[in-house]
Amino acid sequence: MSTTAFFPPNEKQKPGAMDMMANMSVAETRTMSTAFAAINPSPFGKIAFEDHPIGDEGVTARVFRPGKEVESVVGKEGNRPLAVLTHGGGWLTYGSGIIKDGLWGAMKSNAVRSNATKFSTDPQTIILAGSSSGGNVAAALTQRALRQDDSTGTVGQILSIPATCHPKHFPTDKYELNSYKSLENVPMLPAKRLVDFWDAYYPGSEPNVEVSPLLAEAETLTKLPPAIIQVAGADILCDEVIAYAKALEDAGVKVNLKVYAGMPHAFNSDILDFEAGHTARNDLIAAMKQLLTQRET
């Protein structure tokens, strides 16, 4: 199947763009993203950032602050929500030791809350967010906070094209997993590449809810905060993302789910420049505003 066959007629992109992005190193990806950011100004004004250590695990968080010109949208310093974003990238491209030994300890909700004031944000309005493997970590962290009785202040979760369950532990008795076969050779994230990522991140043979949040017990799911979930329709992760959304809904969690038909994994990247990617970002902003507004009323 050709690359363009996956996409709606108005979204035909050069296969080379996805091949390039799929094979770029972390440094190359950052360089490319910085270049795109320079020609695509942020809608939130001039963004300042600072690096801060988080917890005792040697992990550094990069804290972004919007410009004063958008205070009417994001609130004044001290009252702003804190969105904690775990970035994707195949669990840092085989960096399983970094994730397990550093990020998990550093990203506990209490570590985040204890630093919220330092970041001039509200420790009672925290949203855990992530995309792709970062979405997996965000979902797992949201659950872990509950299990450790440490979820105070976590008001929402944003999961964009997240991995939710290792394929060898997927509960096929409950949910369909056809996308692994039907989209086996899809651009950006073919099956073999994804399985390699999974096995490097979690080589264990036993199911583990802390790396496969779809396996969470109902007692945990029912207590989770509202979720904003985005699905790429031509992504090998498609079925497991929809399965997690259904699991949350069945547990009584409010879920704002959007599926972007025909889109590949990472379709919302500036580098690919899909129109649907711009739509997805606007949808995310609108959903986040709605989540925060509903909480205040």
Disulfide bonds with the S-S distance in Angstrom:
none
